[in-house]
Amino acid sequence: MFNFKKYQEIKKCHKQYQDLRNIMYKAEARYNRFVNKENQDKMENALKNTQTYVLEVYSKTVYSIFTMIKPSIYNLRTKQFISWQDLFEKDFNELSNGEKKGLVSLVEDNGGIYRLPPEFYIKK
């Protein structure tokens, strides 16, 4: 688990992300129980809000903090470290949606193929 205590701005984003995901899951569950246009619209809106938050706020916060630190990034597939610059050398606005999602996955438990060095996480 990422050490949110050391990075309060990321912690705030994580909390908001969790709240949005909970709203999204509840809307999806309601839609699955009562299939109708209103519930479908609520579910789609909740999904859109969550995705927008990830791409525009959460990822930008992670980028802003770690661009200053420039930690090495561990690739779980190749089992090698890559420099921050090799992955995120562009300006934030030039990053693809996939790269922005990758930034968030660095700090979320569900993580992607890239991870920060162990010192950024709390041992379970």
C-alpha positions as CSV (number, residue, x, y, z in Angstrom):
1,M,0.0,0.0,0.0
2,F,1.3,3.4,-0.9
3,N,2.4,5.6,2.0
4,F,-0.2,8.3,1.8
5,K,0.8,9.9,5.1
6,K,3.9,11.3,3.5
7,Y,2.1,12.8,0.5
8,Q,-1.0,14.6,1.8
9,E,-2.1,15.9,-1.6
10,I,-2.1,12.3,-3.0
11,K,-4.0,11.2,0.1
12,K,-6.7,13.7,-0.6
13,C,-7.0,12.5,-4.2
14,H,-7.0,8.9,-3.1
15,K,-9.9,9.6,-0.8
16,Q,-11.9,11.4,-3.4
17,Y,-11.2,8.6,-5.9
18,Q,-12.4,6.0,-3.4
19,D,-15.6,8.1,-2.9
20,L,-16.2,8.4,-6.6
21,R,-15.6,4.7,-7.1
22,N,-18.1,3.8,-4.3
23,I,-20.7,6.0,-6.0
24,M,-20.0,4.3,-9.3
25,Y,-20.3,0.8,-7.9
26,K,-23.6,1.7,-6.1
27,A,-25.0,3.1,-9.4
28,E,-23.9,0.0,-11.3
29,A,-25.5,-2.3,-8.7
30,R,-28.7,-0.4,-8.8
31,Y,-28.7,-0.5,-12.6
32,N,-28.1,-4.3,-12.5
33,R,-31.1,-4.7,-10.2
34,F,-33.5,-2.2,-11.8
35,V,-32.6,-1.9,-15.5
36,N,-34.1,1.4,-16.8
37,K,-32.9,4.5,-18.5
38,E,-32.7,6.6,-15.4
39,N,-30.4,4.1,-13.6
40,Q,-28.4,3.6,-16.8
41,D,-27.8,7.4,-17.0
42,K,-26.8,7.6,-13.3
43,M,-24.3,4.7,-13.8
44,E,-22.8,6.2,-16.9
45,N,-22.5,9.6,-15.2
46,A,-20.8,8.1,-12.2
47,L,-18.3,6.3,-14.5
48,K,-17.7,9.5,-16.4
49,N,-17.1,11.5,-13.2
50,T,-14.6,8.9,-11.9
51,Q,-12.7,8.7,-15.2
52,T,-12.6,12.5,-15.5
53,Y,-11.2,12.8,-12.0
54,V,-8.5,10.2,-12.7
55,L,-7.4,11.8,-15.9
56,E,-7.6,15.5,-14.9
57,V,-7.0,15.7,-11.2
58,Y,-5.5,12.6,-9.6
59,S,-3.0,11.8,-12.3
60,K,-1.9,15.5,-12.4
61,T,-1.3,15.5,-8.7
62,V,0.8,12.3,-8.8
63,Y,2.7,13.7,-11.8
64,S,3.4,17.1,-10.1
65,I,4.8,15.4,-7.0
66,F,6.9,12.7,-8.6
67,T,8.2,14.9,-11.4
68,M,10.1,16.8,-8.8
69,I,11.4,13.6,-7.1
70,K,12.0,11.6,-10.3
71,P,12.0,8.1,-8.7
72,S,13.0,5.1,-10.6
73,I,10.0,3.0,-11.8
74,Y,10.0,-0.8,-11.5
75,N,8.5,-2.6,-14.5
76,L,6.8,-5.8,-13.2
77,R,7.0,-7.5,-16.6
78,T,10.7,-7.0,-17.4
79,K,11.7,-6.9,-13.7
80,Q,13.9,-3.9,-14.3
81,F,13.9,-0.3,-13.2
82,I,13.3,2.5,-15.7
83,S,14.1,6.1,-15.1
84,W,11.2,8.5,-14.5
85,Q,12.2,10.6,-17.5
86,D,12.0,7.5,-19.8
87,L,8.4,7.0,-18.9
88,F,7.1,10.5,-18.2
89,E,9.4,12.8,-20.0
90,K,6.6,14.8,-21.6
91,D,4.6,17.7,-20.2
92,F,1.6,16.5,-18.3
93,N,-0.8,17.8,-21.0
94,E,1.0,15.7,-23.7
95,L,0.6,12.4,-21.8
96,S,-1.9,9.9,-23.2
97,N,-4.9,8.8,-21.2
98,G,-3.1,5.4,-20.7
99,E,0.0,7.2,-19.3
100,K,-2.2,9.3,-17.0
101,K,-3.9,6.1,-15.7
102,G,-0.5,4.6,-15.2
103,L,0.4,7.5,-12.9
104,V,-2.6,6.7,-10.7
105,S,-1.8,3.0,-10.7
106,L,1.6,3.8,-9.1
107,V,-0.2,4.7,-5.9
108,E,-3.3,2.6,-6.0
109,D,-3.3,-1.0,-4.7
110,N,-4.6,-2.4,-8.0
111,G,-1.5,-1.0,-9.6
112,G,-0.4,-1.6,-13.2
113,I,2.8,-2.9,-14.6
114,Y,4.8,0.0,-13.1
115,R,5.6,0.4,-9.4
116,L,7.5,2.9,-7.4
117,P,10.5,1.7,-5.3
118,P,9.7,0.0,-2.0
119,E,10.4,3.0,0.1
120,F,7.2,4.6,-1.2
121,Y,5.0,1.8,0.1
122,I,4.0,0.6,3.6
123,K,4.8,-3.1,4.2
124,K,1.7,-5.2,4.8
